[in-house]
Amino acid sequence: MTANSIRGGIAVFILMATTSLVVAHGDVAPQPVNTDALPEVGDEWLGENPYREAKAGHEVWLKAVEIGGSGFNQNCARCHGLGAVSGGLAPDLRLLEAEEYGDEWFIERFRHGYTQDGTTKMPAFGDILGQKAAWAIRTYVETRPEDGALDAHAKRLHEIRDELGSGKVADTEALKKELETIAIGVKTASGAPVADSVTYEAARILSDEPESWKRASDVLTVGLSATQ
């Protein structure tokens, strides 16, 4: 049995086990997601995520993560948790395999929602938010790091955060490369090849401009706090 098959089996088990616990969600109106910056995907609903880096390219993938993160926080975080880290009442979407099997489950629920015993546990988002928003949110979710992904680097990341926050950075390029190296080793819960972790985000932000140091420091502060 392959690692992906095992991961898929675990995800299905967790999703099935927690579905009945999802809090009532039908009283929340879906919030629109601006997807103008993403490529069109056609009218017919796809069965596989078109915005993955290997398919769409790095820049489209990054934009999908950004837009998907905003869409998730507006529409999904109330039940599925900030950063897609479930508090236990709703399925942990990070565990959905980043392949066609996981895509099919995700898009089915996104389009049609879920009702149990006449109660709407999850509203149907498909006709309201559309396919581009669906795949952007999917892209964001599947790039979330697995639990404890930054634990081994926490001490060093706090040191980098403090140096950036001090406004006295000796070698910006060296810090940027170090953050990129750490980011490469961060694993996703879905099996996606790249985790959009706070280290990856901080590295993207960092430049020779002092304002970028503060922004990167703030990103690390929030991200490290969330892992404690």
N, CA and C of each residue as an Amber inpcrd file, in Angstrom:
protein
   684
   0.8530000  -1.2010000   0.0000000   0.0000000   0.0000000   0.0000000
   0.8840000   1.2440000   0.0000000   0.5980000   2.2000000  -0.8590000
   1.4250000   3.3860000  -0.9710000   1.1390000   4.3480000   0.1650000
   2.1000000   5.3010000   0.3740000   1.9110000   6.3110000   1.4180000
   0.6930000   7.1670000   1.1190000   0.4930000   7.4730000  -0.1780000
  -0.6630000   8.2850000  -0.5450000  -1.9660000   7.5600000  -0.2490000
  -2.0000000   6.2600000  -0.4960000  -3.2070000   5.4910000  -0.2130000
  -3.5080000   5.4840000   1.2690000  -2.4430000   5.3290000   2.0720000
  -2.6260000   5.3510000   3.5260000  -3.1550000   6.7050000   3.9660000
  -2.5360000   7.7830000   3.4190000  -2.9740000   9.1210000   3.7990000
  -4.4220000   9.3460000   3.3920000  -4.7630000   8.8600000   2.1970000
  -6.1380000   9.0130000   1.7300000  -7.1080000   8.2730000   2.6270000
  -6.7210000   7.0550000   3.0550000  -7.5980000   6.2830000   3.9330000
  -7.8080000   6.9650000   5.2690000  -6.7240000   7.5150000   5.8180000
  -6.8350000   8.2320000   7.0850000  -7.7420000   9.4390000   6.9380000
  -7.5640000  10.1780000   5.8240000  -8.3760000  11.3780000   5.6080000
  -9.8560000  11.0260000   5.5280000 -10.1740000   9.9810000   4.7630000
 -11.5720000   9.5860000   4.6200000 -12.1590000   9.1970000   5.9660000
 -11.3810000   8.4590000   6.7630000 -11.8620000   8.0370000   8.0780000
 -12.1810000   9.2450000   8.9530000 -11.2580000  10.2060000   8.9680000
 -11.4690000  11.3840000   9.8080000 -12.6460000  12.1980000   9.3180000
 -12.7460000  12.3590000   7.9940000 -13.8380000  13.1470000   7.4370000
 -15.1860000  12.5090000   7.7350000 -15.2590000  11.1830000   7.6130000
 -16.5140000  10.4990000   7.8890000 -16.8410000  10.5470000   9.3750000
 -15.8210000  10.4240000  10.1970000 -16.0470000  10.3870000  11.6330000
 -16.4930000  11.7250000  12.1860000 -16.0530000  12.8150000  11.5560000
 -16.3590000  14.1280000  12.1040000 -17.5240000  14.8180000  11.4310000
 -18.0020000  14.2980000  10.3090000 -19.0590000  14.9720000   9.5670000
 -20.2810000  15.2280000  10.4280000 -20.6670000  14.2590000  11.2420000
 -21.8750000  14.4040000  12.0480000 -21.7140000  15.4320000  13.1400000
 -20.4690000  15.9030000  13.3700000 -20.2260000  16.8540000  14.4400000
 -20.1540000  18.2890000  13.9480000 -20.2240000  18.4800000  12.6460000
 -20.0950000  19.8210000  12.0990000 -21.1990000  20.7260000  12.6410000
 -20.8180000  21.9180000  13.0930000 -21.7970000  22.8310000  13.6550000
 -22.6790000  23.3880000  12.5550000 -23.9020000  23.7780000  12.9200000
 -24.8360000  24.3320000  11.9350000 -24.2200000  25.5470000  11.2780000
 -24.2740000  25.6000000   9.9860000 -23.5260000  26.5760000   9.2030000
 -24.4500000  27.3010000   8.2310000 -25.6900000  26.8950000   8.1940000
 -26.5860000  27.3990000   7.1730000 -27.0330000  28.8270000   7.3570000
 -26.7720000  29.4140000   8.5540000 -27.2220000  30.7770000   8.8020000
 -26.1870000  31.8020000   8.3810000 -25.0790000  31.3650000   7.8080000
 -24.0220000  32.2780000   7.3960000 -24.0570000  32.4400000   5.8810000
 -24.2520000  33.6710000   5.4150000 -24.3090000  33.9220000   3.9750000
 -22.9060000  33.8620000   3.3820000 -22.6930000  33.0760000   2.3310000
 -21.3790000  33.0240000   1.6850000 -20.9250000  34.4030000   1.2250000
 -19.6550000  34.7080000   1.4440000 -19.0950000  35.9990000   1.0590000
 -18.3920000  35.8790000  -0.2850000 -18.5970000  36.8370000  -1.1860000
 -17.9960000  36.7540000  -2.5230000 -16.4720000  36.7580000  -2.4660000
 -15.8600000  36.0930000  -3.4390000 -14.4060000  36.0150000  -3.5340000
 -13.9900000  36.5690000  -4.8990000 -13.1250000  37.5730000  -4.8880000
 -12.6710000  38.1800000  -6.1440000 -11.5890000  37.3020000  -6.7660000
 -11.9330000  36.6630000  -7.8690000 -10.9940000  35.7500000  -8.5300000
 -10.5450000  36.2740000  -9.8890000 -10.6940000  37.5740000 -10.1200000
 -10.3730000  38.1530000 -11.4300000  -8.9220000  37.8930000 -11.8340000
  -8.0170000  37.7810000 -10.8560000  -6.5940000  37.6300000 -11.1640000
  -6.2150000  36.2000000 -11.5480000  -7.1670000  35.2840000 -11.4720000
  -6.8770000  33.8910000 -11.7930000  -7.3300000  33.5390000 -13.2120000
  -6.6320000  32.6080000 -13.8550000  -7.0300000  32.1860000 -15.2030000
  -8.4130000  31.5530000 -15.1990000  -9.1250000  31.7050000 -16.3040000
 -10.4360000  31.0840000 -16.4380000 -10.2860000  29.5610000 -16.5190000
 -11.2990000  28.8610000 -16.0350000 -11.2530000  27.3950000 -16.0360000
 -12.4290000  26.7810000 -16.7780000 -13.2700000  27.6200000 -17.3810000
 -14.4110000  27.1130000 -18.1310000 -15.6570000  26.9770000 -17.2880000
 -16.7500000  26.6780000 -17.9380000 -18.0410000  26.5750000 -17.2520000
 -18.2690000  25.2010000 -16.6300000 -17.7520000  24.1720000 -17.2500000
 -17.9540000  22.8220000 -16.7380000 -17.0180000  22.5610000 -15.5570000
 -17.5900000  22.0550000 -14.4780000 -16.8000000  21.8260000 -13.2720000
 -15.7650000  20.7390000 -13.5080000 -14.5340000  21.0310000 -13.1170000
 -13.4250000  20.1130000 -13.2920000 -13.3750000  19.0990000 -12.1520000
 -12.6230000  18.0310000 -12.3690000 -12.4810000  17.0180000 -11.3360000
 -11.1270000  17.0490000 -10.6670000 -10.2660000  17.9750000 -11.1130000
  -8.9200000  18.0560000 -10.5450000  -8.4940000  19.5220000 -10.4890000
  -7.7730000  19.8760000  -9.4460000  -7.3620000  21.2540000  -9.2090000
  -6.4790000  21.7860000 -10.3380000  -6.9320000  22.8300000 -11.0520000
  -6.1550000  23.3660000 -12.1660000  -5.0970000  24.3740000 -11.7430000
  -5.0890000  24.7610000 -10.4660000  -4.1890000  25.8150000 -10.0140000
  -2.9510000  25.3010000  -9.2850000  -2.7290000  24.0080000  -9.2990000
  -1.5070000  23.4880000  -8.6960000  -0.3000000  23.9910000  -9.4890000
   0.8000000  24.1560000  -8.7800000   1.9910000  24.7480000  -9.3890000
   2.4450000  23.9940000 -10.6280000   2.3970000  22.6630000 -10.5760000
   2.8630000  21.8560000 -11.7060000   2.0070000  22.0640000 -12.9490000
   0.7440000  22.4530000 -12.7560000  -0.1690000  22.6630000 -13.8790000
  -0.1930000  24.1100000 -14.3460000  -0.2910000  25.0200000 -13.3780000
  -0.5530000  26.4210000 -13.7120000   0.6800000  27.3160000 -13.6770000
   1.7650000  26.8500000 -13.0920000   2.9490000  27.6850000 -12.9490000
   3.0060000  28.3500000 -11.5860000   4.1900000  28.8170000 -11.2270000
   4.4290000  29.3170000  -9.8740000   3.5870000  30.5500000  -9.5420000
   3.5420000  31.5140000 -10.4520000   2.8470000  32.7690000 -10.1500000
   1.3400000  32.5590000  -9.9930000   0.7500000  31.7440000 -10.8500000
  -0.6810000  31.4580000 -10.7350000  -0.9520000  30.7080000  -9.4260000
  -0.0930000  29.7660000  -9.1160000  -0.2320000  29.0120000  -7.8660000
  -0.1960000  29.9380000  -6.6580000   0.7760000  30.8500000  -6.6290000
   0.8750000  31.7920000  -5.5140000  -0.3760000  32.6590000  -5.4050000
  -0.8640000  33.1260000  -6.5360000  -2.0700000  33.9640000  -6.5350000
  -3.2770000  33.1660000  -6.0470000  -3.3570000  31.8920000  -6.4520000
  -4.4510000  31.0380000  -5.9940000  -4.3910000  30.8400000  -4.4880000
  -3.1960000  30.6610000  -3.9500000  -3.0390000  30.5120000  -2.5000000
  -3.4970000  31.7850000  -1.7870000  -3.0970000  32.9150000  -2.3200000
  -3.4690000  34.2030000  -1.7150000  -4.9860000  34.4120000  -1.7420000
  -5.5850000  34.2320000  -2.9000000  -7.0330000  34.4250000  -3.0440000
  -7.7870000  33.3590000  -2.2580000  -7.3010000  32.1300000  -2.3300000
  -7.9460000  31.0510000  -1.5950000  -7.8940000  31.2450000  -0.0990000
  -6.7880000  31.7950000   0.4000000  -6.6880000  32.0670000   1.8260000
  -7.7220000  33.0760000   2.2820000  -7.9000000  34.1410000   1.4840000
  -8.9150000  35.1450000   1.8010000 -10.3110000  34.5380000   1.7510000
 -10.5760000  33.7540000   0.6950000 -11.8840000  33.1240000   0.5670000
 -12.1660000  32.1440000   1.6800000 -11.1460000  31.3880000   2.0860000
 -11.3220000  30.4320000   3.1860000 -11.6500000  31.1580000   4.4830000
 -10.8920000  32.2140000   4.7920000 -11.1140000  32.9350000   6.0510000
 -12.5000000  33.5600000   6.1100000 -13.0080000  34.0070000   4.9630000
 -14.3290000  34.6290000   4.9310000 -15.4640000  33.6050000   5.0230000
 -15.2500000  32.4350000   4.4490000 -16.3640000  31.4950000   4.2860000
 -16.2320000  30.1670000   5.0160000 -15.0280000  29.7920000   5.3670000
 -14.8190000  28.4310000   5.8610000 -14.2440000  28.3410000   7.2680000
 -13.4840000  29.3710000   7.6670000 -12.7420000  29.2890000   8.9290000
 -13.6550000  29.1660000  10.1460000 -14.8700000  29.6790000  10.0440000
 -15.7930000  29.6250000  11.1810000 -15.9970000  28.1950000  11.6600000
 -16.0360000  27.2600000  10.7330000 -16.2390000  25.8570000  11.0900000
 -14.9610000  25.0320000  10.9960000 -14.1560000  25.3240000   9.9750000
 -12.9970000  24.4750000   9.7150000 -11.7050000  24.9940000  10.3360000
 -11.7740000  26.1410000  11.0270000 -10.6280000  26.6340000  11.7680000
  -9.7250000  27.5730000  10.9950000  -9.1360000  28.5430000  11.7040000
  -8.1820000  29.4550000  11.0840000  -6.9900000  28.6580000  10.5680000
  -6.5620000  29.0040000   9.3570000  -5.4590000  28.2690000   8.7690000
  -5.8200000  26.8480000   8.4110000  -7.1190000  26.5420000   8.4100000
  -7.6450000  25.2010000   8.1210000  -7.2770000  24.1860000   9.1980000
  -6.8790000  24.6890000  10.3700000  -6.5860000  23.8010000  11.4920000
  -7.8830000  23.5860000  12.2650000  -8.4890000  22.4450000  12.0980000
  -9.7930000  22.1780000  12.6970000  -9.6930000  22.0580000  14.2080000
 -10.7210000  22.5870000  14.8760000 -10.7940000  22.4510000  16.3220000
 -11.4330000  21.1470000  16.7460000 -11.8450000  20.3290000  15.7900000
 -12.4000000  19.0180000  16.0930000 -13.8730000  18.8710000  15.7910000
 -14.5750000  19.9820000  15.5920000 -16.0040000  19.9060000  15.3000000
 -16.2880000  19.7160000  13.8130000 -15.3150000  20.0750000  12.9880000
 -15.4840000  19.9420000  11.5360000 -14.2900000  19.1890000  10.9700000
 -14.4450000  18.6000000   9.7910000 -13.3330000  17.8610000   9.1890000
 -12.0810000  18.7150000   9.0320000 -10.9300000  18.1390000   9.2690000
  -9.6550000  18.8110000   9.0420000  -9.3310000  18.6800000   7.5600000
  -9.6170000  19.7270000   6.8240000  -9.4800000  19.6810000   5.3680000
  -8.0430000  19.5410000   4.9030000  -7.0860000  19.8060000   5.7720000
  -5.6790000  19.6580000   5.3970000  -5.3350000  18.2090000   5.0480000
  -6.1230000  17.2770000   5.5780000  -5.8330000  15.8620000   5.3740000
  -6.3380000  15.3190000   4.0370000  -7.0970000  16.1290000   3.3170000
  -7.5530000  15.6900000   2.0030000  -6.3640000  15.5710000   1.0560000
  -6.1910000  14.4090000   0.4880000  -5.0700000  14.1300000  -0.3900000
  -5.0110000  15.1330000  -1.5380000  -3.8290000  15.6800000  -1.7990000
  -3.6540000  16.6780000  -2.8560000  -3.5530000  16.0050000  -4.2200000
  -4.5370000  15.2200000  -4.5190000  -4.6360000  14.5290000  -5.8000000
  -6.1070000  14.4660000  -6.1890000  -6.3860000  13.8360000  -7.3070000
  -7.7430000  13.8470000  -7.8390000  -8.7630000  13.2710000  -6.8620000
  -8.3700000  12.2490000  -6.1060000  -9.2940000  11.6450000  -5.1510000
  -9.7880000  12.6750000  -4.1370000  -8.8610000  13.4460000  -3.5540000
  -9.2360000  14.4830000  -2.6030000  -9.9930000  15.6170000  -3.2510000
  -9.6100000  15.9390000  -4.5000000 -10.3020000  17.0050000  -5.2360000
 -11.7820000  16.6850000  -5.4190000 -12.0750000  15.4500000  -5.7500000
 -13.4570000  15.0560000  -6.0110000 -14.3180000  15.2070000  -4.7650000
 -13.7910000  14.7890000  -3.6350000 -14.5450000  14.9360000  -2.3770000
 -14.7800000  16.4050000  -2.0700000 -13.7040000  17.2030000  -2.1870000
 -13.7800000  18.6220000  -1.8620000 -14.8100000  19.3340000  -2.7390000
 -14.6990000  19.1250000  -4.0450000 -15.5500000  19.8820000  -4.9650000
 -17.0100000  19.4640000  -4.8390000 -17.2630000  18.2050000  -4.5110000
 -18.6360000  17.7510000  -4.3040000 -19.2640000  18.4830000  -3.1280000
 -18.5590000  18.5580000  -2.0260000 -19.0880000  19.2570000  -0.8570000
 -19.1810000  20.7670000  -1.1020000 -18.1930000  21.3240000  -1.7780000
 -18.2050000  22.7570000  -2.0460000 -19.4130000  23.1300000  -2.9010000
 -19.6670000  22.3550000  -3.9230000 -20.7550000  22.6690000  -4.8430000
 -22.1250000  22.4810000  -4.2160000 -22.3110000  21.3670000  -3.5230000
 -23.6520000  20.9690000  -3.1060000 -23.9110000  21.0850000  -1.6080000
 -22.8720000  21.3210000  -0.8280000 -23.0560000  21.4350000   0.6130000
 -23.3790000  20.0910000   1.2560000 -23.8500000  20.1640000   2.4850000
 -24.1720000  18.9320000   3.1990000 -25.3340000  19.1830000   4.1570000
 -26.3410000  18.3250000   4.0810000 -27.5110000  18.4120000   4.9530000
 -27.6860000  17.0930000   5.6960000 -27.9800000  17.1920000   6.9800000
 -28.1810000  15.9970000   7.8040000 -29.4720000  16.1560000   8.6050000
 -30.3760000  15.2000000   8.4400000 -31.6510000  15.2170000   9.1620000
 -32.3790000  16.5530000   8.9950000 -32.3300000  17.0830000   7.7810000
 -33.0360000  18.3180000   7.4850000 -32.3240000  19.5820000   7.9250000
 -31.1370000  19.4440000   8.5180000 -30.3780000  20.6050000   8.9740000
 -29.1680000  20.8140000   8.0710000 -28.9920000  22.0500000   7.6130000
 -27.8550000  22.3670000   6.7660000 -26.6060000  22.4850000   7.6150000
 -25.7160000  21.5440000   7.4380000 -24.4490000  21.5760000   8.1540000
 -23.4190000  22.4100000   7.4080000 -23.5310000  22.3870000   6.0800000
 -22.6490000  23.1930000   5.2360000 -23.4520000  23.6680000   4.0460000
 -23.4640000  24.9840000   3.7790000 -24.2370000  25.4820000   2.6360000
 -23.5730000  25.1300000   1.3190000 -24.3400000  25.1620000   0.2500000
 -23.8000000  24.9340000  -1.0890000 -23.1640000  26.2290000  -1.5850000
 -21.8700000  26.1930000  -1.8290000 -21.1440000  27.3820000  -2.2630000
 -21.0080000  27.4740000  -3.7830000 -21.2150000  26.3580000  -4.4750000
 -20.8880000  26.2970000  -5.8910000 -21.4950000  27.3820000  -6.7540000
 -22.8140000  27.5360000  -6.7090000 -23.4860000  28.4990000  -7.5790000
 -23.2170000  29.9390000  -7.1640000 -22.8330000  30.1460000  -5.9130000
 -22.6320000  31.5060000  -5.4070000 -21.1980000  31.9830000  -5.6200000
 -20.2330000  31.1600000  -5.2470000 -18.8310000  31.5730000  -5.3360000
 -18.1740000  31.1740000  -6.6460000 -18.6320000  30.0930000  -7.2540000
 -18.0990000  29.6890000  -8.5420000 -16.8800000  28.7920000  -8.4630000
 -16.5170000  28.2560000  -9.6240000 -15.4700000  27.2550000  -9.6930000
 -14.0740000  27.8140000  -9.3970000 -13.7790000  29.0200000  -9.8640000
 -12.4540000  29.5870000  -9.6220000 -12.1920000  29.7670000  -8.1350000
 -13.1880000  30.2410000  -7.4090000 -13.0490000  30.3940000  -5.9620000
 -12.8770000  29.0420000  -5.2910000 -13.6090000  28.0490000  -5.7770000
 -13.5080000  26.7080000  -5.1990000 -12.0850000  26.1800000  -5.2900000
 -11.4870000  26.2850000  -6.4620000 -10.1450000  25.7320000  -6.6440000
  -9.0860000  26.5790000  -5.9650000  -9.3330000  27.8790000  -5.8430000
  -8.3940000  28.7220000  -5.0940000  -8.3890000  28.3170000  -3.6230000
  -9.5640000  28.1060000  -3.0580000  -9.6600000  27.6690000  -1.6670000
  -9.0270000  26.2950000  -1.5000000  -9.2710000  25.4260000  -2.4480000
  -8.6670000  24.0950000  -2.4180000  -7.1400000  24.2000000  -2.4290000
  -6.6030000  25.0900000  -3.2630000  -5.1570000  25.2740000  -3.3410000
  -4.5980000  25.7560000  -2.0160000  -5.2870000  26.7110000  -1.4140000
  -4.8560000  27.2100000  -0.1060000  -4.8480000  26.0960000   0.9330000
  -5.9260000  25.3420000   1.0090000  -6.0610000  24.3040000   2.0290000
  -4.9810000  23.2380000   1.8870000  -4.7100000  22.8090000   0.6700000
  -3.7730000  21.7020000   0.4900000  -2.3250000  22.1110000   0.6970000
  -2.0480000  23.4130000   0.7690000  -0.6810000  23.8630000   1.0310000
  -0.4250000  24.1280000   2.5070000  -1.4240000  23.8630000   3.3750000
  -1.2240000  24.0930000   4.8010000  -0.2260000  23.0830000   5.3700000
   0.6950000  23.5530000   6.2080000   1.6710000  22.6380000   6.8210000
   0.9950000  21.6470000   7.7630000   1.6230000  20.4900000   7.9220000
   1.1200000  19.5240000   8.8780000   1.4030000  19.9930000  10.2990000
   0.7190000  19.4270000  11.2760000   0.9360000  19.7930000  12.6690000
   2.3940000  19.5680000  13.0620000   2.9600000  20.5400000  13.7580000
   4.3320000  20.4130000  14.2330000   5.3890000  20.5920000  13.1640000
   5.0100000  21.0800000  12.0010000   5.9480000  21.1670000  10.8790000
   7.1110000  22.1170000  11.1570000   6.9070000  23.1020000  12.0260000
   7.9540000  24.0910000  12.3010000   8.6440000  23.8750000  13.6430000
   8.2460000  22.8490000  14.3580000   8.7620000  22.6590000  15.7220000
  10.2840000  22.5830000  15.7670000  10.8610000  21.8630000  14.8290000
  12.3160000  21.6630000  14.8390000  13.0800000  22.9610000  14.5710000
  12.4000000  23.9360000  13.9930000  13.0550000  25.1940000  13.6210000
  12.5800000  26.3720000  14.4710000  11.7680000  26.1060000  15.4700000
  11.1350000  27.1910000  16.2190000  12.1520000  28.1310000  16.8590000
  13.1730000  27.5790000  17.4830000  14.1650000  28.4180000  18.1600000
  14.8400000  29.3620000  17.1740000  15.2840000  28.8220000  16.0480000
  15.9700000  29.6600000  15.0630000  15.0160000  30.6700000  14.4420000
  13.7870000  30.2820000  14.2010000  12.8220000  31.2180000  13.6130000
  12.5110000  32.3680000  14.5650000  12.4780000  32.0860000  15.8560000
  12.3000000  33.1690000  16.8300000  13.4920000  34.1280000  16.7810000
  14.6830000  33.5890000  16.6150000  15.8760000  34.4390000  16.5280000
  15.8230000  35.3150000  15.2760000  15.4260000  34.7230000  14.1620000
  15.2990000  35.4970000  12.9190000  14.2230000  36.5570000  13.0770000
  13.1090000  36.1610000  13.6720000  12.0180000  37.1270000  13.9010000
  12.5000000  38.3160000  14.7170000  13.2590000  38.0320000  15.7790000
  13.7430000  39.1110000  16.6520000  14.7390000  40.0110000  15.9300000
  15.6010000  39.4120000  15.1130000  16.5620000  40.2270000  14.3630000
  15.8420000  41.1340000  13.3740000  14.8710000  40.5960000  12.6680000
  14.1130000  41.4140000  11.7190000  13.3420000  42.5110000  12.4410000
  12.7610000  42.1730000  13.5810000  11.9800000  43.1460000  14.3320000
  12.8150000  44.2550000  14.9460000  14.1090000  43.9850000  15.1530000
  14.9900000  44.9920000  15.7540000  15.3240000  46.1300000  14.7970000
  15.1350000  45.8810000  13.5030000  15.4550000  46.8960000  12.5060000
  16.9400000  46.9670000  12.1940000  17.7110000  46.0060000  12.7040000
  19.1570000  45.9770000  12.4650000  19.5220000  44.6040000  11.8860000
  19.4160000  44.4900000  10.5870000  19.6610000  43.2250000   9.9040000
  21.0250000  43.2710000   9.2430000  21.8730000  42.3320000   9.6280000
  23.2400000  42.3370000   9.1230000  23.3210000  41.8870000   7.6670000
  22.5630000  40.8470000   7.3230000  22.6430000  40.2920000   5.9630000
  21.2590000  39.7990000   5.5510000  20.5280000  40.6520000   4.8750000
  19.1680000  40.3140000   4.4730000  19.1340000  39.1070000   3.5540000
  20.0340000  39.0650000   2.6020000  20.0350000  37.9750000   1.6290000
  20.2960000  36.6350000   2.3050000  21.1750000  36.6210000   3.2920000
  21.4710000  35.3760000   4.0070000  20.2510000  34.8900000   4.7760000
  19.5260000  35.8130000   5.4140000  18.3100000  35.4330000   6.1440000
  17.2520000  34.9110000   5.1850000  17.1380000  35.5750000   4.0420000
  16.1490000  35.1600000   3.0490000  16.4340000  33.7290000   2.5880000
  17.7060000  33.4400000   2.2950000  18.0770000  32.1020000   1.8480000
  17.8530000  31.0690000   2.9430000  18.1300000  31.4540000   4.1890000
  17.9130000  30.5230000   5.2960000  16.4310000  30.1970000   5.4550000
  15.5830000  31.2120000   5.3510000  14.1400000  30.9860000   5.4400000
  13.6600000  30.0970000   4.2940000  14.1920000  30.3230000   3.0970000
  13.8140000  29.5030000   1.9450000  14.2300000  28.0450000   2.1500000
  15.4060000  27.8460000   2.7250000  15.8860000  26.4830000   2.9850000
  14.9990000  25.7760000   3.9940000  14.6300000  26.4870000   5.0530000
  13.7260000  25.9050000   6.0530000  12.3870000  25.5900000   5.4120000
  11.8940000  26.5020000   4.5810000  10.5790000  26.3410000   3.9510000
  10.5160000  25.0970000   3.0720000  11.6070000  24.7840000   2.4090000
  11.6350000  23.6170000   1.5230000  11.3530000  22.3310000   2.3000000
  11.8080000  22.2880000   3.5530000  11.6430000  21.0760000   4.3480000
  10.3320000  20.9650000   5.0850000   9.4860000  21.9890000   5.0080000
   8.1990000  21.9630000   5.7040000   7.2100000  21.0980000   4.9230000
   6.6230000  20.1270000   5.5870000   5.7170000  19.1950000   4.9290000
   4.2600000  19.6210000   5.0740000   3.4830000  19.3110000   4.0530000
   2.0380000  19.5520000   4.1050000   1.3440000  18.3120000   4.6510000
   0.1500000  18.5070000   5.1870000  -0.6450000  17.3810000   5.6660000
  -1.2910000  16.6360000   4.5050000  -1.4270000  17.3090000   3.3650000
  -2.1200000  16.7330000   2.2090000  -1.2140000  15.9340000   1.2860000
   0.0890000  16.0920000   1.4670000   1.0150000  15.4730000   0.5380000
   1.3940000  16.3790000  -0.6190000   0.8580000  17.6040000  -0.6540000
   1.2500000  18.5620000  -1.6920000   2.7450000  18.8430000  -1.5600000
   3.4470000  19.0520000  -2.6730000   4.9070000  19.1690000  -2.6210000
   5.4430000  20.4170000  -1.9500000   4.6510000  21.4880000  -1.8850000
   5.1200000  22.7410000  -1.2940000   4.1350000  23.2200000  -0.2400000
   4.6680000  23.5340000   0.9330000   3.8360000  24.0950000   1.9960000
   3.9640000  25.6110000   1.9770000   2.8440000  26.2950000   1.9490000
   2.8810000  27.7540000   2.0270000   2.9340000  28.1420000   3.5020000
   4.0720000  27.8730000   4.1180000   4.2580000  28.1160000   5.5440000
   4.6260000  29.5730000   5.8020000   4.6790000  29.9560000   7.0710000
   5.0610000  31.3240000   7.4140000   6.5130000  31.5840000   7.0290000
   7.3520000  30.5520000   7.0270000   8.7330000  30.7490000   6.5960000
   8.7970000  31.0800000   5.1080000   7.9620000  30.4130000   4.3320000
   7.9100000  30.6760000   2.8980000   7.3660000  32.0840000   2.6340000
   6.3400000  32.4630000   3.3990000   5.7560000  33.7950000   3.2350000
   6.7520000  34.8800000   3.6330000   7.4360000  34.6780000   4.7620000
   8.4110000  35.6690000   5.2190000   9.5480000  35.8190000   4.2190000
   9.9840000  34.7040000   3.6340000  11.0550000  34.7560000   2.6410000
  10.6240000  35.5430000   1.4050000   9.3830000  35.3750000   0.9990000
   8.8790000  36.1100000  -0.1770000   8.8260000  37.6130000   0.0940000
   8.5100000  37.9640000   1.3110000   8.3710000  39.3760000   1.6720000
   9.7210000  40.0660000   1.7740000  10.7030000  39.3460000   2.2640000
  11.9780000  39.9420000   2.6650000  12.7490000  40.5360000   1.4930000
  13.2280000  41.7770000   1.7090000  14.0720000  42.4630000   0.7290000
  15.0160000  43.3840000   1.5100000  15.7270000  44.2250000   0.8010000
  16.6490000  45.1550000   1.4670000  15.9260000  46.3340000   2.1030000
  14.6230000  46.4580000   1.8440000  13.8480000  47.5560000   2.4010000
  13.5030000  47.2750000   3.8710000  13.8270000  48.2070000   4.7960000
  13.5260000  48.0120000   6.2180000  12.0440000  47.7090000   6.4880000
  11.1520000  48.2460000   5.6810000   9.7250000  47.9790000   5.8780000
   9.4290000  46.4990000   5.7020000  10.1550000  45.8570000   4.7900000
   9.9370000  44.4280000   4.5690000  10.4000000  43.6090000   5.7710000
  11.3900000  44.1030000   6.4940000  11.8660000  43.3930000   7.6780000
  10.7550000  43.3180000   8.7270000  10.0860000  44.4590000   8.9170000
   9.0000000  44.4890000   9.8980000   7.8500000  43.5800000   9.4790000
   7.5000000  43.6310000   8.2100000   6.4020000  42.7910000   7.7190000
   6.7310000  41.3110000   7.8730000   7.9690000  40.9420000   7.5230000
   8.3800000  39.5470000   7.6640000   8.4070000  39.1280000   9.1290000
   8.8560000  40.0420000   9.9960000   8.8640000  39.7630000  11.4350000
   7.4560000  39.5430000  11.9570000   6.5200000  40.3600000  11.5070000
   5.1250000  40.2240000  11.9340000   4.5400000  38.8850000  11.4750000
   4.8600000  38.4800000  10.2380000   4.3790000  37.1990000   9.7210000
   4.8930000  36.0510000  10.5820000   6.1730000  36.1020000  10.9290000
   6.7530000  35.0510000  11.7640000   6.1460000  35.0600000  13.1610000
   5.8870000  36.2500000  13.6950000   5.2930000  36.3530000  15.0300000
   3.9310000  35.6750000  15.0730000   3.0930000  35.9970000  14.1080000
   1.7490000  35.4080000  14.0620000   1.8350000  33.9080000  13.8330000
   2.6620000  33.4870000  12.8830000   2.7760000  32.0740000  12.5580000
   3.3160000  31.2390000  13.7010000   4.3460000  31.7430000  14.3740000
   4.9400000  31.0100000  15.4870000   3.9890000  30.9550000  16.6730000
   3.2130000  32.0000000  16.8640000   2.2280000  32.0020000  17.9600000
   1.1670000  30.9310000  17.7210000   0.7900000  30.7630000  16.4610000
  -0.2410000  29.7980000  16.1240000   0.2120000  28.3570000  16.3440000
   1.5310000  28.1280000  16.3310000   2.0290000  26.7630000  16.4860000
   2.2820000  26.3940000  17.9430000   2.1470000  27.3480000  18.8470000
   2.4240000  27.0780000  20.2620000   1.1900000  26.5720000  20.9830000
